[in-house]
Amino acid sequence: MTEKKIPYKIYLEESEMPRTWYNVRADMPIKPAPLLNPGTGKPMTAEELGGVFCDELVKQELDDTTREIPIPQEIQDFYKMYRPSPLVRAYCLEEKLQTPAKIYYKFEGNNTSGSHKLNSAIAQAYYAKEQGLTSLTTETGAGQWGTALAMACGFFGLDLHVFMVKCSAQQKPYRKAVMETYNARVTESPSAETAVGRAILAKDPDNTGSLGTAISEAVEEATSTEGCRYALGSVLNQVLLHQSIIGLETKTALEKIGVEPDILIGCAGGGSNLGGLIAPFMGDRLAGKRAPYFIAVEPASCPTLTRGTFAYDFCDVGKVTPLAKMYTLGSGFIPSPNHAGGLRYHGMSPVLSQLYHDGLIDEARAVEQTRVFEAATLFARVEGTLPAPESAHAIRVAMDEALKCKETGEEKVIVFGLTGTGYFDMAAYSAFRNGTMVDYIPTDEDLAVGFANIPHLEGIQ
């Protein structure tokens, strides 16, 4: 196959779309540690988790043996409205960088939510509807997950209450308008609507919020409201399972054009995009087959993998959620109000944390937001798509790797995930252009405050 026979965009046929999600846990030699009941220190049971999550999602959360889980037909039909998403050859970026590297990106922004989040949102809403529930609660950082779940709940006729991190809500007011268009109710977090929110505001009236705080508020409401459950857009095993459709489509598209990736790059906040993108390729590594070099990219302002500790910790600030074994900065860590709202979570997916701890994810890299927006602006100008700040972390490292190839002359194949669009992030782009954007990197002393809140469990940690 000659070089120019590879088109700019590679689409799968509808018949080539995945019919099952891939559960990478089934192939992991060391499974992620179980969620623990914060009261007893024992693994959470299905009955206990059922008070927070939908029953079918609890089964998926606890299943670490089934490799392939069928995608219900109703979800497959919904996926067809915006999937398969394209795998794009970044010819213009290659030319701009004058690199011999071959760059591809999987674009997940072709839906109203503007991101990959809809892949799991529609699944979670479907299972809630099937169970006969009437409403869901959730949190959102940048607003992509909240928008996606609002779309999914609107489709199935479910009520939705979204707790949106305060600084993100103030940076992106039109995200709220989109969610409300789909009939969701949106509250800035921390709020006076929950006990945990009121307690936080009493101590710190100017608290700008965090994903951990918003999670606490959403879980509190879900567990105290009849016919309601909580839905999470990242971190959990069930979410990475649903997002595996990204990697499955990417792998099939690359095989279709006879290309094997050398480097696979994803942005990392809670882990939904990165986990979904790398899952089937990681399956190859776990099976002893050829696999790419995996790079997780996170913001320097919230350096969970690169500077966090691998320990059991609460998933929320209010400490009402189960304990998860993960790379964490401490549930009380409040990151600076950077412009990558979806990458502000204090912890990393237990699945990805275990893979990284075991050396199966090759590298984690933290980057400053000014370098991220430098890459995002260049990408927008040459590739024509304005990327979300979260996605731009992967773009930054993809460009760095491509420039290394320019120096060495290596023709590596670089693939990264473009998780979504940045059209609600114009305040951030303006801050970069007018020079008011600053880079915040927490000191060791800053991190120590968060680490001090990590529980020490005798015989478990």
Buried (B, 14 or more C-beta within 10 A) or exposed (E): EEEEEBEEEBBBEEEEBBEBBBBBBBBBEEEBBBBBBBEEBEEBEEEBBBEBBBBBBBBBBBBBEBBEBEBBEBBBEBBEEBBBBBBBBBBBBBEBBEBBBBBBBBBBBBBBBBBBBBBBBBBBBBBBBBBEBBBBBBBBBBBBBBBBBBBBBBBBEBBBBBBBBBBBBBBBEEBBEBBEEBEBBBBBBBBEBBBBBEBBBEEEEEBBBBBBBBBBBBBBBBBEBEEBBBBBBBBBBBBBBBBBBBBBBBBBBBEBBEBEBBBBBBBBBBBBBBBBBBBBBBBBBBEEEEBBBBBBBBBBBBBBBBBBBBBBBBBBBBBBBBBBBBBBBBBBBBBBBBBBBBBBBBBBBBBBBBBBBEEBBBBBBBBBBBBBBBBBBBBBEBBEBBBBBBBBBBBBBBBBBBBBBBEEEEEBBBBBBBBBBBEBBEEBBEBBEEEEBEBBEBEEEBBEBBBEBBBEEEEBE
